[in-house]
Amino acid sequence: MAKRVAVIDIGSNSVRMVIYEKTSRFAFNLLHEAKGRVRISENAYKNDGYLQEIPMQRTFDALEDFINIAVSFKARKILCVATSALRDAPNQKDFLNKVRTHLKLNIRIIDGIKEAYYGAIACANLLPEQSNALSIDIGGGSTEFSIINGKNVTNTISLDLGTVRLKELFLDKNKKKEAVAYIDKKLEALDNIDTSTLIGIGGTFRAISTAIMQTQKYPLDKIHGFECSRSDFQEFITSILKADESKLKKLGIKSDRFDIIKPGALILERVLQKLAIKNLIASGVGVREGVYLADLLRGSKDKLPANYNTSVRYLIDHYITDSSYSNHLNTISKKLFDLTHEHLGIQNSYRSELAIAAKLYPIGNSIHFYSNNKHSYYLIQSSLEYGFKHAQIVLIATLCKYAKSKLPSPNHLEEYKLLLPDTATMHSLSYLLSLSIALLSHRPLNIDFELNFSDGVLNIESKKTLYLSREAVKKLNKTENFKVQF
């Protein structure tokens, strides 16, 4: 596929474009994002689905700007899809022909099942692996559902149930009871669904999740992968449904969503009423990412390879200049963990996070050598986006921030206590990463020492003096849990 690809999604509320760049076979990063709240479906549902002239012109104007942006980024391919508003419109051909003639852009109208599938494969590939989770994508004209098991997507469902549709047909006319009855009737399609995890795609779910994060003073500024309990989510939805505009603002809802947040919240309330959901996860990816992944992975059944993480690969591709050193750190950290974790009382599950932290530790060097730790920390916390839980991201970033000499500060551990392990575990993991870096101070082309652990003593054996390694180990913050002996 082309190295740079633009993806445009024409929804009922907004048109959005993202531009991705491949950094290696399955790794990519976001170069640009643009959005226009064109409301192409405005007044359509009260006019038998016919798109109105002014909303169509707004959408045309936004698409014209999108194409100019894509050209400026030298995107070699533009993938454009349209969902509910256009597929429902009897006059869709008028708009499609105008765009094709004047902008030379081909719009592919996708049906609801394909829309559900695209959103779900984005979640399946770019969120931490889930078992029997239900994705929900609330749009302006329709709502899509899918079951996600690992990277497998099944049971795709699309319902004529959206925020703008409900607003124009019911809520603008103060017919809330009728709206609830309409929603419940549509949700009968979920009668055979049994799941405890709900993955939310789209603007309504993200807006509510963002507001909850602000209310709870959540320590990580990242919506993708945010998890919330049913009780907290339900309580917030109830507040939204009772709120006037001034209260919505206090709840953290942006003004451009005031008119459609309540229909979306009402759909979510009825879904929670119907299903035994315990945990809710916000997705920062959806149809656009699904369209991109379907193009990227078309020879791989729309699935990233097992044990492959596109965010880790992107950081390595973009910021690692010495892959041998990065790989050596990864190897030594895993060896140290395997030798000592039982002695240290560290859960085996932390092995992966330590190994990734070791592999990514050098990425800050490409920005500024003397500020490596600081830059590695910020790059990881912001760019380690896909496939990780928030607790994993914060742990990996923290280990890199304090690697080489320091142990994590009490202030940092307090700030992120909601997401980090206990202090003893943090100190032990931090020391193991720092020890890995110290042992490789002489930057060997091949690892030239052996590690053995017995009776609380780590023995380093080598035919070389390892002078720099010895000096570096002496400078480390000491841990009383074991001794290092050369």
C-alpha angles and dihedrals in degrees: 000000000000115000092234119038130179119209121196123193118193108201133171093260106026145013114221135185130194127185117208130190124203115228096181137347099303101004123097143158136210112256100177143355129198132180139185125190093215097152092210089181094055109140091353098113092053088051100054092271096300113148112236124233100242096049090046091053091049089053093047090052092050091049090051090055091046091055091051090051092049090051091050089055091047092238107182095202135034118199112193125184132176127202139189104340094054098036090053095046119102088204096049093120091063090060096040093051093048092051093045093048100043103027100029088229123139113212117204113208108211124201122238095261092054090046090053090048095051093051092047097049089052089055094042092054102034106037126067108280114279133196119220095340125162119225120207124193113187112197134170096267106016144019123221130203134188138170114237122200112173103308093335120107122199142152095043110188132180123193131189089242120119143144098252092041092053092043095053098038100041123356097052085057094047091247100139094147091053090047091053091049090049092050094047091050092052092046090061083090086075094056094114096043116111114182140132098201125072120192112200121212126182141033100301095055093042092049092052093044092049091051091049091051090053093047092050092043088235109200099225122065096214126109098187107092096009110153126207135180121244092243094054092045094046092049091052093048090052090053091051094050091052096043131103119212095275090051092047088056091051089050089058099255113145117239094241088064098047094101098047104031093082096054089049092047090049091055090050092048091054092047090053089047090054102041133051094239115172103168132034125199125194118221122208090193131068143137096345093053090044092054090049094047092048087057094042095045100035091124093047102056090259092294130119112230118274114272090011121129118193094200094054090046092049092052091049093047094048105036112020112094097170108045092174092061091045091051092047091053089050092050096046094046091054091047092051091047093050091050099046113022095094091048090048094045094237120154113249090233090075092066092087095051092048091050093049091047089053092049093048098039094098096053093096090061090076089064102038128342097212092048097044096127094049094048094043089052095051094042092051095044092050103032104035086090111140132063099005134104115235091249090057093049093050092046094050092046093047093051090054093046093058100032124129103029117355132072116224111282120247090239092056093047090050093048093053100030091122089064107026131081121250120294096257092053092047092051092049095048091045091051092050091054092046090048091052090053092046094051090054095049090118090055098224119202086227127018104268104186139064127227125215129171127201136152093355095310125113109208120202113199124189141147087230128074094240087205096165092046091052091051093047093050090053090058095054121107100262124241119202092213096089142353128238117222129184 
